Amino acid sequence: MHVKDICSDLKRDIRKIEHANEILKSERHEVDEKTIVLNVELDKLKETLSMREEVFNTNLSKLENESLKLKQKIKSLVDENSKMLEKLK
């Protein structure tokens, strides 16, 4: 093989590698764009989750307080009922 043929083959290989490199750069750019979009969506989901968690905790606290008040009222009514029964006897 002559030096001229080797150089020609090397130039062809370089063009192939440069073309493959451009394709990879393009694919990398697409992946980077998709990653940015996914990160934005993830941030929105985290924010939504945080707000829902806050609402859940607020509602849970209200329900726990209401439950405690109802338990106290039931206890009071049971005590009152017991006293009335004692009076009837």
C-alpha positions in Angstrom: 0.0 0.0 0.0 1.3 3.5 -0.9 1.6 6.4 1.5 -0.9 8.2 -0.7 -3.5 5.4 -0.2 -2.9 5.3 3.6 -3.4 9.1 3.8 -6.6 8.8 1.7 -7.9 6.0 4.0 -7.0 8.1 7.1 -8.8 11.1 5.7 -11.9 9.0 5.0 -11.7 7.6 8.6 -11.4 11.1 10.0 -14.5 12.2 8.0 -16.4 9.2 9.4 -15.3 9.9 12.9 -16.2 13.6 12.6 -19.6 12.7 11.2 -20.1 10.2 14.1 -19.0 12.9 16.5 -21.5 15.4 15.1 -24.3 12.8 15.5 -23.2 12.1 19.1 -23.1 15.9 19.9 -26.7 16.2 18.4 -27.9 13.2 20.5 -26.2 14.7 23.6 -27.9 18.0 23.0 -31.3 16.3 22.7 -30.6 14.4 26.0 -29.6 17.6 27.7 -32.8 19.3 26.6 -34.9 16.4 27.8 -33.1 16.4 31.1 -33.8 20.1 31.5 -37.5 19.5 30.8 -37.7 16.5 33.1 -36.0 18.5 35.9 -38.5 21.3 35.5 -41.4 18.8 35.7 -39.8 17.1 38.7 -39.5 20.5 40.5 -43.2 21.2 39.7 -44.2 17.7 41.0 -42.1 18.3 44.2 -43.8 21.7 44.7 -47.2 20.1 44.2 -46.4 17.3 46.6 -45.2 19.7 49.2 -48.4 21.8 48.9 -50.5 18.7 49.1 -48.5 17.4 52.1 -49.0 20.7 53.8 -52.8 20.6 53.2 -52.9 17.0 54.4 -51.0 17.8 57.6 -53.3 20.8 58.2 -56.4 18.6 57.7 -55.0 15.8 59.8 -54.3 18.2 62.6 -57.9 19.6 62.4 -59.3 16.1 62.4 -57.2 15.0 65.3 -58.3 18.1 67.3 -62.0 17.4 66.4 -61.6 13.8 67.3 -60.1 14.8 70.7 -63.0 17.2 71.3 -65.5 14.5 70.4 -63.9 12.0 72.7 -64.0 14.5 75.5 -67.7 15.2 74.8 -68.5 11.5 74.7 -66.7 11.0 78.1 -68.6 14.0 79.5 -71.9 12.6 78.2 -71.1 9.1 79.6 -70.3 10.6 83.0 -73.4 12.7 82.9 -75.4 9.6 82.0 -73.9 7.6 84.8 -74.8 10.3 87.3 -78.4 10.4 86.1 -78.6 6.6 86.4 -77.3 6.9 89.9 -79.9 9.5 90.7 -82.7 7.3 89.3 -81.6 4.4 91.5 
